[in-house]
Amino acid sequence: MFSNGYNKKIFFVLFGTSVIIYSLSLVHFLSGFENKVFIGGMILLISLGLSSLLSKKLSQPIEKLNKGVKKIAQGDFEYRLNIGDSNEFKELSENFNFMAEKLSQTYTKLREQTESLMRQNEELQEFNAELEASYEQLEALTHELENSEKKYRLLVENIRDILWTIDENFIVEFVNLRVIRYLSYTPQELIGKSIFDIVDEDSRETLRNMMEGKINFSEINFKSKEGLLVITETHVKRLKVDDKVVGMQGISRDVTEMYYVKKQIAEKNTEILAISDVGKLLTSGNDIKEVLNNIVEKVAELLNSPLCTIREYNPYFHKFVLLVKGGELKDYPVSEEIKLSEEDTNELVNQKEIKIKDVEEFPHSEKITPIFAAKDIYSVVMVPLIFKNQTHGILTVWTSTNTLKNMSLLRSIASAVSVAMENSKLYDEIKKVYIKTIEALAYAMEAKDIYTKGHSMRVSQYTALIVEYMGFSKEKVEQLRIAGILHDIGKIGISDSILLKSGKLTEEEYNAIKTHPEIAKKILMPIDLPNEILEAIAKHHERYDGKGYPYGLKGEEIPIEAAILGVADAFDAMTSDRAYKKEMTIEEAVNEILRFKGTQFHPEVVDAFISIYMNERHKLEQIKNQVFENVS
């Protein structure tokens, strides 16, 4: 299309130019001969001008096209033509640009392929280098493998562990020479036999579990040719062919010595923990009999003893008196007092030696003899309880063996028990002195007023009665017994003119009276009384509805100890003669307390007090009618 159109255009241009020149020549010819030279020149000039102009006009698109070809030849694939002289050249320009675009894409693709080939070439060169190195290593490895079998055999035969292989039926296929040292068998004696023949019953089950893949490491107990037990730590690996187990390899290390060392350490650790537990029991602050009872239960548990007792020695009658007993047979009859032979007593008391006797030789109730026989109890171990080089009693342990390994443990426990028993006696003596001192303080305070004589002691006993009835511990009972004795000690700081006044107190005087709980707390704090005692004394005049003194506490803000003391104090005040009022009967006072339940008094304490009145009224009457003498 392009060539036909462009040819037609050239044809018309040349044809038109020829017509013009011909016309000019014709005019020149017809004009005659005048000015022929001039006219001829003009025709020539016009012809040259037209030819030049047409030539330039016609060659311009060709020059652009030629330039584009040169750019492409130089590698400039981004060069583009824009020829709009004619439809033909416009089409040629678009074709050129399309060609250039394709060449650019082809060039880019070729360049990427070239780069990829170059990289692959580099990788091939590296791989070739590695292949050459691998070949050299393969040669070295082949040489090494030729020597490895000899080294492997040398290693297997000289390793310190037993190496063995069995088939799926537990038949020994291989065992190294180390088996001679540990089990005294030669490999030839074991190969072809069942491994079950040289292990104990528990280890057989373990080996079955190993073959099933349940475990791959465990303790296996082998039996030597002489019948000795060899304890090993054994690792195994199952052998498979096409996912089917065809056998098992094992490596067993002798840990017999280490096993017994660990066992000794564990036993010592048990002893240490037991002594620690006994120490905690001794320092628990509980009643000494409760502590000793816990200790005999602990000893019975540790030594697997069905019966364990602690007896105190009476040097005047040379008898051993039962204090506590523990173990599964503790509920069976046990003699309260026993007298040992002179020889046994001398060894225990004077020589301070542990004695082990047959059950038949130890005094006990005949009713328990069949029980001992049924449980295979053969021996009684007697451990002296020594303090300050004197025997104060014995710890007895019944056992099913003729000897007992835990002598050091028993000595340690016996020593701790001895100290605890002696300390308990000293504590009881100190406690008695302490209580007497507190009572003396209370009597000194009450001596000012004949009407309050015995008030503190009665409040103390009422308080203890309520606390016991509510199920508190013995320790809490003792604490509140002391709080009852001391609850009004703060009145020492109140003027006698106020305390002994027979008429109604003024507001100022009543305010002074209301300070006595705080004064009591300040007086008692330096002597290091338990906090429960101080809190009960300081807050026993608080009311459940919040209208009490000195802090205005209400409800559960008031410690239960103070609430109990408050009820006991109010009850004694109501049932006692005072300078300003006559005493009430017990029934009247109880009704008053019931009437003020939930307002003045704690409901739970009132309920407990009413239960005491309903079920044990005689105890209230005994305390009310009790006469207390001054303490000198």
NULUMDREN-431848 format. One record per residue (C-alpha): x, y, z. Coordinates in steps of 0.5 Angstrom, whole numbers, plus 500, padded with zeros to 3 digits. Last residue first. Layout:
NULUMDREN-431848
- c1/c2/c3
- X/Y/Z
...
//
This chain:
NULUMDREN-431848
- c1/c2/c3
- 500/473/798
- 494/472/793
- 488/474/796
- 482/469/796
- 477/467/791
- 470/465/793
- 466/461/787
- 459/462/787
- 459/465/780
- 464/460/778
- 460/454/780
- 453/457/778
- 455/458/771
- 458/451/771
- 451/448/773
- 448/452/767
- 451/447/763
- 446/445/757
- 441/451/757
- 446/456/760
- 452/454/756
- 447/454/750
- 445/461/751
- 453/463/752
- 454/460/745
- 448/464/742
- 451/470/745
- 458/469/742
- 455/468/735
- 450/474/736
- 456/479/738
- 453/483/744
- 451/490/745
- 446/491/739
- 446/484/735
- 444/480/742
- 442/486/747
- 435/482/749
- 439/475/750
- 444/478/754
- 439/481/759
- 435/475/759
- 442/471/761
- 442/476/767
- 435/475/769
- 436/468/769
- 443/468/773
- 440/472/778
- 441/480/778
- 446/483/783
- 444/490/787
- 446/496/784
- 451/503/785
- 455/500/790
- 456/493/786
- 453/486/788
- 455/481/782
- 450/478/777
- 450/484/772
- 458/485/772
- 459/478/772
- 455/477/765
- 458/484/762
- 465/481/763
- 463/475/760
- 460/478/754
- 465/483/753
- 471/477/754
- 467/473/748
- 467/480/744
- 474/481/745
- 476/474/743
- 472/475/736
- 475/481/734
- 471/487/733
- 471/489/726
- 466/484/725
- 460/488/727
- 462/495/730
- 468/499/732
- 467/505/736
- 475/506/738
- 474/507/746
- 468/505/747
- 462/502/745
- 456/505/740
- 458/501/734
- 452/496/734
- 456/490/736
- 459/494/742
- 466/495/744
- 468/494/751
- 472/488/750
- 477/492/745
- 483/493/749
- 483/487/753
- 481/482/747
- 487/486/743
- 492/485/748
- 491/478/749
- 490/476/742
- 497/480/741
- 501/475/745
- 504/478/751
- 511/481/751
- 511/484/758
- 512/492/755
- 505/491/752
- 501/490/758
- 501/497/761
- 500/501/755
- 494/495/753
- 491/497/760
- 491/504/759
- 487/503/753
- 482/499/756
- 482/504/762
- 480/510/758
- 472/509/758
- 473/510/766
- 475/517/765
- 470/519/760
- 465/517/765
- 468/522/770
- 467/527/765
- 460/525/764
- 459/525/771
- 458/518/775
- 452/517/778
- 453/515/786
- 457/510/790
- 464/513/787
- 469/508/788
- 472/508/781
- 472/515/781
- 475/517/787
- 480/512/786
- 483/515/780
- 484/511/774
- 490/508/772
- 490/502/776
- 483/501/772
- 488/499/766
- 488/492/770
- 481/491/768
- 482/486/763
- 487/482/766
- 484/476/769
- 480/475/763
- 486/476/758
- 489/471/762
- 484/466/761
- 483/468/754
- 490/466/752
- 489/460/755
- 483/458/751
- 486/460/745
- 492/455/746
- 487/450/748
- 484/451/741
- 477/454/740
- 471/450/740
- 466/455/741
- 464/451/748
- 472/452/750
- 472/459/748
- 465/460/752
- 468/457/759
- 475/460/758
- 471/467/758
- 467/465/764
- 473/463/768
- 477/469/766
- 471/473/768
- 470/470/775
- 478/471/776
- 477/478/774
- 471/480/779
- 474/476/785
- 473/482/789
- 469/488/785
- 465/490/791
- 470/490/796
- 474/496/792
- 481/497/792
- 483/490/793
- 481/489/786
- 487/492/783
- 492/488/787
- 488/482/786
- 489/483/779
- 496/484/779
- 497/478/784
- 493/474/779
- 498/476/773
- 504/474/778
- 500/467/779
- 499/466/772
- 507/467/770
- 509/463/776
- 505/457/773
- 507/459/766
- 514/458/768
- 513/452/771
- 509/449/765
- 515/452/761
- 520/448/765
- 516/442/764
- 515/443/757
- 523/444/756
- 524/438/759
- 519/434/754
- 522/438/748
- 529/436/750
- 528/429/751
- 524/429/744
- 530/432/740
- 535/427/743
- 530/421/742
- 529/423/734
- 536/424/733
- 537/417/737
- 532/414/732
- 535/417/726
- 542/414/728
- 539/407/729
- 535/407/723
- 538/400/721
- 533/396/726
- 535/389/727
- 530/382/729
- 525/385/723
- 518/386/724
- 518/392/728
- 515/395/734
- 518/402/736
- 519/404/744
- 522/411/745
- 524/411/753
- 524/416/759
- 528/421/763
- 534/418/762
- 540/423/765
- 546/426/761
- 543/433/761
- 537/430/757
- 537/423/755
- 530/419/752
- 533/412/752
- 531/408/745
- 527/401/746
- 527/397/740
- 521/391/740
- 522/385/736
- 518/380/732
- 512/383/729
- 510/378/724
- 503/381/723
- 499/376/725
- 504/374/731
- 503/381/734
- 496/381/733
- 495/375/737
- 499/378/743
- 495/384/743
- 490/381/748
- 496/379/753
- 497/386/754
- 505/388/754
- 511/387/758
- 517/385/753
- 520/378/753
- 515/375/748
- 516/381/743
- 524/380/742
- 528/385/745
- 533/390/742
- 536/395/747
- 539/402/746
- 544/404/751
- 544/409/756
- 548/406/761
- 545/408/767
- 537/408/765
- 537/404/759
- 542/399/761
- 540/399/768
- 533/398/766
- 534/392/762
- 538/389/767
- 533/390/773
- 528/387/768
- 523/392/766
- 517/395/769
- 511/397/765
- 505/402/766
- 499/404/762
- 500/397/758
- 497/398/751
- 490/395/749
- 489/396/742
- 487/403/739
- 495/405/737
- 495/398/733
- 496/402/726
- 501/407/729
- 502/411/735
- 502/411/743
- 503/417/748
- 505/418/755
- 505/411/758
- 509/410/764
- 516/407/765
- 517/404/772
- 523/404/777
- 518/406/782
- 522/412/785
- 525/413/778
- 519/414/774
- 521/414/767
- 516/417/762
- 514/413/756
- 513/414/749
- 510/409/744
- 510/406/737
- 506/401/734
- 505/398/727
- 512/400/725
- 513/402/718
- 520/406/720
- 518/412/717
- 510/412/719
- 511/409/726
- 516/415/727
- 511/420/724
- 506/417/729
- 510/417/735
- 512/425/733
- 505/427/732
- 503/424/739
- 509/427/742
- 507/434/739
- 500/433/742
- 502/431/749
- 507/438/749
- 501/442/747
- 502/446/741
- 507/451/740
- 509/448/733
- 517/448/735
- 517/441/737
- 513/439/731
- 518/443/726
- 524/439/729
- 520/433/728
- 519/434/721
- 526/436/720
- 529/430/723
- 524/426/718
- 527/430/713
- 534/429/715
- 533/421/716
- 529/421/709
- 536/425/706
- 540/419/709
- 536/414/706
- 536/417/699
- 544/418/700
- 544/411/702
- 540/409/696
- 544/413/691
- 550/410/694
- 547/403/692
- 545/405/685
- 552/408/684
- 555/401/686
- 551/398/681
- 551/403/676
- 554/398/670
- 552/401/663
- 548/397/658
- 548/398/651
- 542/395/647
- 541/393/640
- 534/390/638
- 531/385/633
- 527/384/627
- 522/390/628
- 518/391/621
- 518/398/618
- 521/395/611
- 527/392/616
- 527/394/623
- 532/394/629
- 530/397/635
- 535/402/639
- 536/401/646
- 539/405/652
- 540/401/659
- 542/403/666
- 545/397/669
- 544/394/676
- 548/387/677
- 545/382/681
- 549/377/684
- 547/369/682
- 554/367/680
- 553/367/673
- 551/374/674
- 544/376/674
- 542/383/670
- 538/388/673
- 535/393/667
- 534/400/669
- 531/404/663
- 532/408/656
- 528/406/650
- 521/406/652
- 514/404/649
- 517/402/643
- 514/395/643
- 521/392/644
- 523/396/650
- 516/395/653
- 518/387/653
- 525/389/655
- 522/392/661
- 517/386/663
- 523/382/663
- 527/387/667
- 521/386/673
- 523/379/673
- 530/379/673
- 535/378/668
- 540/373/665
- 535/368/663
- 530/373/659
- 536/374/654
- 534/368/651
- 540/364/649
- 543/363/642
- 549/367/644
- 550/367/651
- 555/362/653
- 559/364/646
- 559/371/649
- 563/369/655
- 559/369/662
- 562/372/668
- 557/377/668
- 561/384/669
- 568/382/667
- 565/377/662
- 560/381/659
- 565/386/657
- 567/381/651
- 561/384/647
- 555/381/646
- 551/378/639
- 545/374/637
- 542/374/644
- 535/371/643
- 529/376/645
- 524/373/640
- 525/379/636
- 532/378/635
- 537/380/640
- 544/385/640
- 548/386/646
- 554/391/648
- 556/391/655
- 559/398/657
- 567/399/658
- 568/399/651
- 574/395/649
- 571/390/644
- 567/394/641
- 572/399/640
- 577/394/637
- 571/392/632
- 570/399/630
- 577/400/629
- 578/394/624
- 572/396/621
- 574/403/620
- 580/401/616
- 577/400/609
- 572/405/611
- 578/410/611
- 581/409/604
- 574/410/602
- 573/416/605
- 579/419/602
- 577/417/595
- 570/420/597
- 574/426/599
- 578/427/593
- 571/426/589
- 568/431/593
- 573/436/591
- 572/434/584
- 565/435/585
- 566/441/589
- 570/444/583
- 565/442/578
- 559/445/582
- 563/451/582
- 564/451/575
- 557/449/574
- 554/455/578
- 559/460/574
- 556/457/568
- 549/458/571
- 550/465/573
- 553/466/565
- 547/463/563
- 542/467/567
- 546/473/565
- 545/471/557
- 538/470/558
- 536/477/561
- 540/480/556
- 536/476/551
- 530/478/554
- 532/485/554
- 534/485/547
- 527/482/545
- 523/487/548
- 527/492/545
- 527/489/538
- 519/489/539
- 519/496/541
- 523/498/535
- 519/494/530
- 513/497/533
- 516/504/532
- 518/503/525
- 511/500/523
- 508/507/526
- 513/511/522
- 511/507/516
- 504/508/517
- 505/516/518
- 510/516/512
- 504/513/508
- 499/517/511
- 503/523/509
- 508/528/512
- 506/526/519
- 513/522/521
- 514/521/528
- 519/516/529
- 522/513/536
- 528/511/539
- 528/506/545
- 532/501/542
- 538/505/541
- 543/499/540
- 547/503/534
- 543/499/529
- 537/502/532
- 539/509/532
- 542/508/524
- 535/506/522
- 532/512/525
- 536/516/522
- 535/513/515
- 527/514/517
- 528/521/518
- 532/522/512
- 527/519/508
- 521/523/511
- 526/529/508
- 527/527/501
- 521/529/498
- 521/536/501
- 528/537/499
- 527/534/492
- 521/538/491
- 524/545/493
- 530/543/489
- 527/541/483
- 522/547/483
- 528/552/484
- 532/549/479
- 526/549/474
- 524/557/476
- 532/558/475
- 532/555/468
- 525/558/466
- 528/565/468
- 534/564/464
- 531/562/458
- 526/568/459
- 532/573/459
- 536/569/453
- 530/570/449
- 529/577/451
- 526/578/444
- 526/572/439
- 519/570/439
- 514/570/444
- 511/563/442
- 517/559/444
- 518/562/451
- 511/561/452
- 512/553/450
- 518/553/454
- 514/555/460
- 508/550/459
- 513/545/458
- 516/547/464
- 510/547/468
- 508/540/465
- 514/537/467
- 513/539/474
- 506/537/474
- 508/530/472
- 514/530/476
- 510/531/482
- 504/527/480
- 509/521/479
- 512/522/486
- 505/522/489
- 503/516/485
- 510/512/487
- 508/514/495
- 501/511/494
- 504/505/491
- 510/504/495
- 506/505/502
- 500/500/500
//
